[in-house]
Amino acid sequence: MKKFLSFSFLSMFVFAFSAFTTVQQPLPDLAITDVQLVCGETRKLIVTITNVGDGRPNRRVAVAIRGMNTASKHCIGLGAKRDLDPIKSGKVCVLEFPLKAPNHCDCDAGGFEFEVLADPDKLIQETDKSNNRQKFTF
């Protein structure tokens, strides 16, 4: 009986100690900081994602683009999605998305609306999710 109590006491001490010594890791904060529509021979969207948080994501980062109106949907197709390696704190990642149907994308006409989403499936714990989605009109 004495051994059982001493084992039980030791187990409770280890459990209590581990519960109080857990350290919170700093969280990332993925932000869409710039989107450009490039017109010319090759037409593309250039997207800049910045980790403005103190931590690094614990998984790959997904970035998605959606056309928000008819003209934009013709340009980007049904949408585009890329997976990136985790972006370190303070670092920037620039992605290029070629337009799927450039003959339908008259840059001079304007009226393009795109939505860019970082972590569209909300799999990464962050300090601020409100800057993961931005709409741009060109």
C-alpha positions as CSV (number, residue, x, y, z in Angstrom):
1,M,0.0,0.0,0.0
2,K,2.8,2.4,0.8
3,K,4.4,1.9,-2.6
4,F,1.1,2.6,-4.3
5,L,0.7,5.9,-2.4
6,S,4.2,7.0,-3.2
7,F,3.8,6.1,-6.9
8,S,0.5,8.0,-6.9
9,F,2.0,11.0,-5.2
10,L,4.9,11.0,-7.7
11,S,2.5,10.8,-10.7
12,M,0.5,13.7,-9.4
13,F,3.6,15.8,-8.9
14,V,4.9,15.1,-12.4
15,F,1.4,15.9,-13.9
16,A,1.1,19.1,-11.9
17,F,4.6,20.2,-12.8
18,S,4.2,19.6,-16.5
19,A,0.8,21.4,-16.5
20,F,2.5,24.6,-15.1
21,T,5.6,24.5,-17.2
22,T,4.0,24.5,-20.6
23,V,5.3,27.4,-22.6
24,Q,3.1,29.1,-25.1
25,Q,4.9,29.3,-28.5
26,P,4.7,32.7,-30.3
27,L,2.0,32.6,-33.0
28,P,2.4,33.7,-36.7
29,D,0.2,36.3,-38.3
30,L,-0.1,35.9,-42.1
31,A,-1.1,39.1,-43.9
32,I,-1.8,39.8,-47.5
33,T,0.3,42.9,-48.0
34,D,0.1,43.5,-51.7
35,V,-1.5,42.4,-54.9
36,Q,-0.6,43.6,-58.4
37,L,-2.2,42.9,-61.8
38,V,0.5,42.8,-64.4
39,C,-0.5,43.3,-68.0
40,G,1.6,42.8,-71.0
41,E,2.7,39.7,-73.0
42,T,2.2,37.6,-69.9
43,R,-0.6,38.6,-67.7
44,K,-0.5,37.6,-64.0
45,L,-1.4,38.5,-60.5
46,I,1.5,39.0,-58.1
47,V,0.6,38.4,-54.5
48,T,2.7,39.3,-51.5
49,I,2.2,37.5,-48.2
50,T,4.0,38.6,-45.0
51,N,4.2,36.9,-41.6
52,V,3.8,39.9,-39.3
53,G,3.6,37.7,-36.2
54,D,6.3,36.5,-33.9
55,G,6.0,32.8,-34.6
56,R,6.3,30.5,-37.6
57,P,3.4,28.5,-38.9
58,N,3.5,24.8,-37.9
59,R,2.4,23.7,-41.4
60,R,2.5,24.6,-45.0
61,V,0.6,27.8,-45.9
62,A,-2.1,27.8,-48.5
63,V,-2.8,30.8,-50.7
64,A,-5.9,31.0,-52.9
65,I,-7.3,33.5,-55.4
66,R,-10.9,33.8,-56.5
67,G,-12.5,35.9,-59.2
68,M,-15.3,38.0,-57.7
69,N,-17.1,39.0,-60.9
70,T,-17.6,37.7,-64.4
71,A,-14.5,39.4,-66.0
72,S,-12.3,38.2,-63.1
73,K,-13.6,34.6,-63.2
74,H,-12.7,34.4,-66.9
75,C,-9.2,35.5,-66.2
76,I,-8.3,33.3,-63.3
77,G,-10.5,30.3,-64.3
78,L,-12.2,28.6,-61.4
79,G,-9.5,29.8,-59.0
80,A,-5.9,29.2,-58.1
81,K,-4.3,27.7,-55.0
82,R,-0.7,27.2,-53.9
83,D,0.9,25.6,-50.9
84,L,4.0,27.3,-49.5
85,D,6.6,26.3,-47.0
86,P,6.0,27.9,-43.6
87,I,6.9,31.6,-43.7
88,K,9.3,32.7,-40.8
89,S,8.4,35.7,-38.7
90,G,9.1,39.0,-40.5
91,K,9.6,37.3,-43.8
92,V,7.8,37.9,-47.1
93,C,6.8,35.5,-49.8
94,V,5.9,36.7,-53.3
95,L,3.8,34.5,-55.6
96,E,2.9,34.8,-59.2
97,F,-0.4,33.5,-60.5
98,P,-0.6,33.4,-64.3
99,L,-4.0,34.3,-65.7
100,K,-5.7,31.2,-67.1
101,A,-7.4,32.8,-70.1
102,P,-5.4,35.9,-71.0
103,N,-7.4,36.6,-74.2
104,H,-10.4,37.4,-71.9
105,C,-8.4,39.7,-69.8
106,D,-8.4,43.2,-71.3
107,C,-6.4,45.1,-68.7
108,D,-7.4,48.5,-70.2
109,A,-11.1,47.7,-69.6
110,G,-10.6,47.3,-65.9
111,G,-13.4,46.1,-63.6
112,F,-11.5,43.1,-62.3
113,E,-12.2,42.0,-58.7
114,F,-10.1,39.4,-57.0
115,E,-10.1,38.0,-53.5
116,V,-6.9,36.7,-52.1
117,L,-6.9,34.3,-49.1
118,A,-4.0,33.2,-47.0
119,D,-4.8,30.0,-45.0
120,P,-8.3,29.7,-46.6
121,D,-9.1,26.5,-44.7
122,K,-8.2,28.2,-41.4
123,L,-5.7,25.4,-40.4
124,I,-3.0,27.7,-38.9
125,Q,-3.5,29.2,-35.4
126,E,-2.6,32.9,-35.7
127,T,-2.8,36.1,-33.7
128,D,-5.1,37.8,-36.2
129,K,-7.1,36.1,-39.0
130,S,-8.8,39.3,-40.2
131,N,-5.9,40.2,-42.5
132,N,-6.0,36.8,-44.2
133,R,-8.6,37.9,-46.8
134,Q,-8.4,40.9,-49.0
135,K,-10.3,42.0,-52.0
136,F,-8.7,44.0,-54.8
137,T,-10.2,45.8,-57.8
138,F,-8.2,46.8,-60.9
